[in-house]
Amino acid sequence: MTETKKNYLALLISLAFSYFAFGAITNVAGAIVPKIKETYSVSASASALLASVFFIAYGLTSLPFGVLISKKGTKFTLVLGAVITTIGVIMFAGIPGYYSNMFAMFLCGIGITGIQVAANPLVKEVSNPAKYSRNLTMFMVINGVGSSSAPYVVTMIKNMGYSWNYTYWLFSIISIVMFLALFLSKYPEEKKSQKEGKKSTVSFNDLLKDPLMVLFTIAIFLYVGVEVGVANSIGLFLEDTYHISNLLGDGAEAAKNAAIGNYWFGLLMGRLLGSFVLDKLDSKKAIQIYISGAAVALAVAIFSGDINVTLWAFPFIGFFISIMFPSIYGMAIDKYKKEYASMVSGILCTAIIGGAAIAPLIAKVAEVSGSTESPNWKAGMLVAFACYAYIFSVGIWGKNKPSKPELAA
């Protein structure tokens, strides 16, 4: 094996660990939302807001991080992202309080935004470019492993006799390892990507004015929002609808965390199988079929009235929404000329801010239609059905072309 291949292999391993780390740190939120509500005596919507503020960072910093990559390089951006993430998780663990936790979560969001914006294109450079979609999908699977395991870590911490926020001390260790791995890795030459980055900014205004770009951007906003919104509502839904603490006593928290973990595991399995599905099925048709499956699974989960059926339905929701991001993202990239790819990607990453909007909205609708003490989650989840309906429409209207011929691929 040549020295260059050894360097790339080491970098790929570092990137894989980073995807695992930020998957865990991002998606532990669903498991800690009920603990935030209990610990700080806040409403369901307030606890969901704290967990969702992470995604505000995507909306505010995705494009600035793209500019930073073009000026300072990929390694600088990745290491900076790792440093900010580490500061965030240490602050979350060491400084309790609703608002300090919110600020710490925001810092984590900023750091992980930098890591993801820099890492996604880097995967193409250090692996086989012809198999980029497959390779990136596999990294997202690793990210899914972190996502699905995080809720179980919260249960493990409790079983060891520690408070739920000790989970973030473990995340601090993981973040430090991630920082060291990214800092010590050797990176490829970046001159080419810098030139491409400068060229892509010319199309920014034209893309924002294009109706098709708006269609895809809103779809990503709603997809990420509903993916996170359902996950962050599971624990609260089980408590307020089935009074699971009365049913299971001390085992209730583990059951809720398992339900959230199973939701992410369903999404993980969907991603594993999704690459094969998308090889055989057109993305537009796949979106229509899969999002319909997600809607059916969600209806079963919230209207069945049987807690066992509900617990089985949540993983199927995750499974059916698993292909939405790569399908929508891939359709958007394919619709525009190659030189616009980086700006299309930046706009779509900015739309990840949807993760900060839908979860609090679901909780707020549930509270308004019920009460703060007894939210009506069936009404709240109508927000999720509305999101699914819009995404379904993308499977229909996604066949359109950009409004200006000079933008079209």
Residue pairs with C-beta under 8 A, 6 or more apart in sequence:
1 9
7 185
7 186
8 126
8 127
8 188
10 185
10 186
11 122
11 126
11 185
11 186
11 187
12 123
12 126
12 127
13 181
14 178
14 181
14 182
14 184
14 185
15 119
15 122
15 123
15 126
15 139
16 139
16 142
17 177
17 178
17 181
18 78
18 82
18 115
18 119
18 178
18 181
18 182
19 119
19 139
19 140
19 142
19 143
19 146
20 142
20 143
20 145
20 146
21 85
21 146
21 171
21 174
21 175
21 177
21 178
22 85
22 112
22 115
22 116
22 143
22 146
23 142
23 143
23 144
23 145
23 146
23 147
23 150
24 146
24 147
24 149
24 150
24 153
24 171
24 174
25 85
25 89
25 108
25 112
25 146
25 150
25 171
25 174
25 175
26 54
26 108
26 112
26 147
27 146
27 147
27 148
27 150
27 228
27 231
27 264
28 150
28 151
28 153
28 154
28 167
28 171
29 51
29 52
29 54
29 228
29 231
29 232
30 51
30 151
30 228
30 231
30 232
30 234
30 235
30 260
30 263
31 150
31 151
31 154
31 155
31 235
31 256
31 257
31 260
31 261
32 51
32 154
32 164
32 167
33 44
33 47
33 48
33 50
33 51
33 232
33 233
33 235
33 236
34 47
34 235
34 236
34 239
34 253
34 256
35 154
35 164
35 165
36 42
36 47
36 50
36 51
36 98
36 101
37 43
37 44
37 46
37 47
37 236
39 96
39 164
40 47
40 97
40 98
42 50
42 98
43 363
43 367
43 372
44 236
44 240
44 363
44 366
44 367
44 372
44 375
45 360
45 363
45 364
45 367
46 98
47 236
47 363
48 229
48 232
48 233
48 236
48 359
48 360
48 362
48 363
49 102
49 356
49 359
49 360
50 98
50 101
50 102
50 105
51 105
51 232
51 359
52 228
52 232
52 355
52 356
52 357
52 358
52 359
52 360
53 102
53 105
53 106
53 109
53 356
54 105
54 106
54 108
54 109
54 112
54 355
54 356
55 109
55 224
55 228
55 352
55 353
55 354
55 355
55 356
55 357
56 106
56 109
56 353
56 356
57 106
57 108
57 109
57 110
57 112
57 113
58 109
58 113
58 349
58 350
58 352
58 353
58 355
59 350
59 351
59 352
59 353
59 356
60 110
60 353
61 110
61 113
61 114
62 113
62 117
62 346
62 349
62 350
62 352
63 346
63 347
63 350
65 77
65 81
65 113
65 114
65 117
65 118
66 117
66 197
66 342
66 346
67 197
67 201
68 76
68 77
68 80
68 114
69 77
69 117
69 118
69 193
69 197
70 193
70 194
70 197
70 198
71 194
73 187
73 190
73 194
74 118
74 121
74 122
74 187
74 190
74 193
75 182
75 185
75 187
77 114
77 117
77 118
78 114
78 115
78 118
78 119
78 122
78 182
79 179
79 182
79 183
80 111
80 114
81 110
81 111
81 112
81 113
81 114
81 115
81 118
82 111
82 115
82 175
82 178
82 179
82 182
82 183
83 111
83 179
84 107
84 108
84 110
84 111
84 114
85 107
85 108
85 111
85 112
85 115
85 175
85 178
85 179
86 111
86 172
86 175
86 176
86 178
86 179
87 107
87 111
88 104
88 105
88 106
88 107
88 108
88 109
88 110
88 111
89 104
89 108
89 168
89 171
89 172
89 175
90 168
90 172
90 175
91 100
91 103
91 104
91 107
92 101
92 104
92 105
92 108
92 165
92 168
92 171
93 165
93 166
93 167
93 168
93 169
93 171
93 172
95 101
95 104
96 165
113 349
116 349
117 346
117 349
119 139
120 136
120 345
121 193
121 342
121 345
122 187
123 132
123 135
123 136
123 139
124 132
124 135
124 136
125 188
125 193
126 188
127 135
128 135
133 275
133 326
133 330
134 275
136 326
137 271
137 274
137 275
137 326
140 271
140 326
141 268
141 271
141 272
144 264
144 265
144 267
144 268
144 271
145 268
147 264
147 267
147 268
148 261
148 262
148 264
148 265
148 267
148 268
149 261
150 167
150 261
150 264
151 257
151 258
151 260
151 261
151 264
152 257
152 258
152 261
153 167
153 170
154 164
154 167
154 257
155 253
155 254
155 257
155 258
157 163
157 164
157 166
157 167
157 170
158 164
158 253
158 254
159 254
196 339
196 342
197 342
199 339
200 339
200 340
200 341
200 342
200 343
201 343
203 339
203 340
203 343
203 407
204 343
206 404
206 407
207 213
207 336
207 340
207 343
207 344
207 347
207 407
208 214
208 347
210 402
210 403
210 404
210 407
211 403
212 335
212 400
212 401
212 402
212 403
213 332
213 336
213 344
213 347
213 402
215 394
215 397
215 398
215 400
216 328
216 331
216 332
216 335
216 348
216 394
216 398
217 347
217 348
217 350
217 351
218 351
218 390
219 328
219 390
219 391
219 394
220 325
220 328
220 329
220 348
220 351
220 352
220 354
221 351
221 352
221 353
221 354
221 357
222 354
222 358
222 387
222 390
222 391
223 321
223 324
223 325
223 328
223 354
223 387
223 391
224 325
224 351
224 352
224 354
224 355
225 354
225 355
225 356
225 357
225 358
225 359
225 361
225 387
226 321
226 358
226 383
226 384
226 387
226 388
227 267
227 321
227 324
227 355
228 355
228 358
228 359
229 355
229 358
229 359
229 361
229 362
229 383
229 384
229 387
230 263
230 298
230 314
230 317
230 362
230 381
230 384
231 260
231 263
231 264
232 359
233 359
233 362
233 363
233 366
233 377
233 380
233 381
234 256
234 259
234 260
234 263
234 314
235 256
235 257
235 259
235 260
236 363
236 375
236 377
237 302
237 377
237 381
238 244
238 255
238 256
238 259
238 307
238 310
239 245
239 252
239 256
240 374
240 375
240 377
241 302
241 377
241 378
242 307
242 310
244 252
244 255
244 256
244 307
245 252
247 307
248 255
255 311
259 311
259 314
262 311
262 314
262 315
262 318
263 314
263 315
263 317
263 318
264 318
265 315
265 318
266 314
266 315
266 316
266 317
266 318
266 319
266 322
267 318
267 319
267 321
267 322
268 318
268 322
269 315
269 319
269 322
270 318
270 319
270 320
270 321
270 322
270 323
271 322
271 323
274 322
274 323
274 326
277 286
277 323
278 286
278 323
278 326
278 327
281 289
283 327
283 330
283 331
283 398
284 331
284 394
284 395
284 396
284 398
284 399
285 395
286 323
286 327
286 395
287 323
287 324
287 327
287 328
287 391
287 392
287 394
287 395
287 398
288 392
288 395
288 396
290 320
290 321
290 322
290 323
290 324
291 320
291 321
291 324
291 388
291 391
291 392
291 395
292 392
293 316
293 319
293 320
294 316
294 317
294 320
294 321
294 388
295 385
295 388
295 389
297 313
297 314
297 316
297 317
297 319
297 320
298 313
298 317
298 381
298 384
298 385
298 388
299 385
300 309
300 310
300 313
300 316
301 309
301 310
301 313
301 314
301 317
302 310
302 377
302 378
302 381
303 378
304 310
304 313
324 391
328 348
328 391
328 394
328 398
329 345
329 348
331 394
331 398
332 344
332 348
333 341
333 344
333 345
334 409
335 401
335 402
335 408
335 409
336 344
336 402
336 407
336 408
336 409
337 406
337 407
337 408
337 409
338 409
340 407
358 383
358 384
358 387
361 383
362 377
362 380
362 381
362 383
362 384
363 375
363 380
364 380
365 379
365 380
365 382
365 383
366 375
366 376
366 377
366 379
366 380
366 381
367 375
367 380
369 375
369 376
369 379
369 380
370 376
370 377
370 379
401 408
402 408
